[in-house]
Amino acid sequence: MGVDLFSQVAGQLLWQLGLAVAVFVMLVLLVRTYGLGHAAAARSPRIVALGLFVVLPLFLWGCMMLGHQNYMAERRYYWPILPLSVFVVYSLASLTSVTTRSRLTSILHISGVAYLTGYIAMSLVAIGLFFVPSERGSDQRARLMGTSSTPHHWPSMKIAYEFSPARRFVMGLLKEQPDTLLLTSQEQWFYADPTVDRSRLFYLRCGQLRSKYLSGPARIVILASDEGEPQALWYAHRRAACFDQLPTLHLLQRFPEERLKVLETHVPAGNRA
């Protein structure tokens, strides 16, 4: 079960697990280097900050037991704690204040100085690229504006997914016919919208639907990942084969930049799907 979980979350690299193990080893080495007891280590800001790199993956793992979202695979949850790594490494670079030096202390000190030197050098290069009229310069300016693409929507108080062409296309279909059923692999794009009837919003995943069949007349709009054949339904890089029993699917539009597609089907009156 554990192997299956991590293979679903991180694929073959298992970078989250490797990060947690590496940080745990670093915790042990730092506690040993600083000569801290259990009580003192629990109150040390350096140890507590490093401990977040272990606690966060474990917390996300626990959240996965309460829902179907692969939280551990979402790198956005790790971005807020990444700046702490700079301060942790700075503490390694300042190990000269340790009274009892050892070979381990010298290795950690040299590693910290090397990392900080490289970090400062790369930061200066990134700042320089901000003023360069090139693709890399555009990427740096987009990061400053808070968007991963050309910041033509900035500044704005809207959420990023509100600018999605695929979402706007689906919202137009729902506005035309409000009693439409929506199956989507991007259900989080619609939950907060008050104009969407949540009783008609379903996650495109096998095993999530409580109903065994659908009686017509009904119109179904499907927003799915654009993988495989045009009529194939996918979610989270998995084939939603259980929906193959739906009537003939009609491809309405594809969105290559978002790797999404919108399909439609109808269940005639008196029929069941």
N, C-alpha and C positions, 0 to 999 in steps of 0.2 A: 504493500500500500504506500509506504514511504517513497520507494523508488518510483512508483507511478506518479505520485504527487509532484516530485521534483522534475520528472521528465516532462510533465505537462507544463510546468511553470517556466523552467529555464532551458529546456531543450538539452543538448548534449554538453553545453559549457558549464552549467551549474554555477554561474558566477556569484549568485547570491550566497550559496552555501560556502563557496570558497572564501568570500569576503568575511562572512561571520567567523569561520575557523581561523583565518589569518588575524583578524582583530582580537579574537580570544587569546591566541598565542601571544600577541603583542601586549595584551593586558597582563598576562602572567609575567612576561619579561620586564615590563615597566614596574610592576609591584615589587619584583625582586630587585631591580636596579635601584629604585628609590628607597628600598629597605622599609617599606610601609607594612604595618600590621593590617589585619582585616578591618578593624574599626577606622584606622586612619585612611585606608584606601577607599572606603565607602564615602569619606568626606572630601577626598581630594578632587578638585575640579578637573584635573588632567585625566584621572582614571574614570570619573563619571562621564566626561565627554566622549572618551573612547568607548565606554560601555554602551553608548547609544547605537553604535554600529553593530552590536550584537543583539540588543533588545529589539530594535526596529524590525529586522527580518523575522524574528520569532513572533513579534506582535502581528505582523502581516500574515504569517502562517496561521496563527490562531483565528484571524478574521476570515480566512478562507474556509474554515470549518462552519461558518455561519451563513455562507452564501455561495454563489456560483462564480464570483469574479476572481480571477487570478491576480490577487493584489501583489504578490511577490514578484510577478513579472513586469509590473508597472514601474519603470525607472523613475517616474516623476515623484514617487514617494520617497526616493532616496536623495533627490536633489537638495532638500533643505538642510540635511546634515553634512553634506559634502564640504562646506566651508569649515566645519569643525576639524577636518583632517589637516588643514593648514596649521591650526593652532596646536594640534597634537604633535605634528612633526616639528613645530617650533620648540616644543618642550623637549624633544629629542636633541635638537640642535643646541639647546642650552644646558646639556648635561654636564657642562664644565663645573657647575655649582655642586655636583655630588661629591661628597667628602671621600668616599671609598670608591676609587675607580678600578675597573677591571677591564678585561678584554671585551666583554659584552658591552660595557658602557662605551668604550671607544668605537665599537662597530655601530652602535645605535647613534652615537654623536655624528660620526662621519656620514651615515645614511641620511640623518636629518638635515645636515648642512647641504649635502648634494641635492636632496629633494627641494629644499627651499631655493637654492640657487637656480635650479631648473624651472621652478614655478615662477620665480620673479622674471627670468629671461623670457619664458613663454607668455607671461602677462604683458610684458613690454612689446613683444611682437604682435600680440592680439590688439593692443592699443594702436600700434602703427597701422595695422590692416584696416582699422576703422576708417581711415582717411583715404584708402586706396580704392579707386574706381574699378573694382573687379568683382568677380563672383564671391571670393572670400571676404572682400570688404562688405559686400551686401549681406553676407551671413552674419558678420559681426554687428552691423547696424541693426539687423533684424533681431538679434539677441538683445541688444540694448532696448529696442522698442517693445520687447516682450512678446514677440510672435516668431514662429518658425519659418514664415514665408515673407514675401515682400510686404512691408508694413503699410499698404495703401489704406487699410482700415483704421490705422492708428492716428490720433488717440480715439478711444471708444470705451464705453462702459459695458459693451456687450460681451458675452462669453464667446470664446473662440469658435465653438461649434455653430453659433448662430450665423456665421459667415459661410458655412458649408453649402456649396451649390446643391449637393445631394439632399441635404436636409430641407433646403428651401423648396426644392422640387417636390419632395414628399409632402411638405406642409401645404403646398398648393393643391395637391391631389386630395388631401383630407378636407381642405376648405370647400372644394367642389362638391364633395359627398361626405358629410360628417359621420354617417353611419358606417364608414369604411373600417374594416379590421386591418390593423397594422402589425405585421411580423417584421422584426428588425434585430440585427445583431448589434445595433447602436442604441439600445433602449434608453441609455442615460441622456441622450440628446433630447428626449421628449418628456421625461418625467416632470420637469419643472415648468413646462409650458401649460398655462391654464386653459388654452384653447384645445388641448388634446384630451380626449376622453380616455382616461387610464384603464377603464374597463374594456376598451377595445385595443389596448396596446399589449403586445405579447413578445416575449423574448424568443428569438429564433434559435431554439436549442432543443434537441430531442430530450424528452423526459421532464421538461418544464411545464408542459400543458396538462391540465387536469382533465380536460374534456377528451373524449374518445373520438368524437366526430363533430362535424359542423353541418347544420341543416341550412339549405338555401331558402330564399335568395340571399346571397352574400357576396360582397366585393372585398377582395383581399389585396392589399398592397404590401410588397415585400422589399425591404431595404437590406441587402446582404452584401457580403464581401465578394468582390469580383475575382473569383478564382475558378479554374476549371472551365467547363462548358458554360455557354451563356445562360442556360436554364438551371444549372446546378446551384443548389443553395449551400452556402458555407457560413460558418461562424467560428471565430478564433482558430482559423486554419484547420477546421474540421468540417467534414461533409455532414450536413443535416439530412441524412437519408430518409428519416421518418416522414419528411414532408413530400416525398416523391409521389405520395398518393393523392396530392392535390390535383385538381383539373389542370389542363394544359396551361402552362405559364407563358405569358407574353412579356418579352423584354421591352420596357418602355424607354430606358435611357441608361447609358453607362457613364461613369465619372472616373476616367483613368487616373487623374491626379490624386484622387482619394481612394482609389482601388475599391470602388463601390458600384453597385448597380441597383436599379429599381425595376421590379417585375410586378405583374398584375395577373390576377385570375378571378374568375367568377364561378360561384356555385349556383346553378339555376334553381328556381323554385321547385320544391318537391324532391330535390336530390340531396344526397348527403355525401360529405367528403371526410 
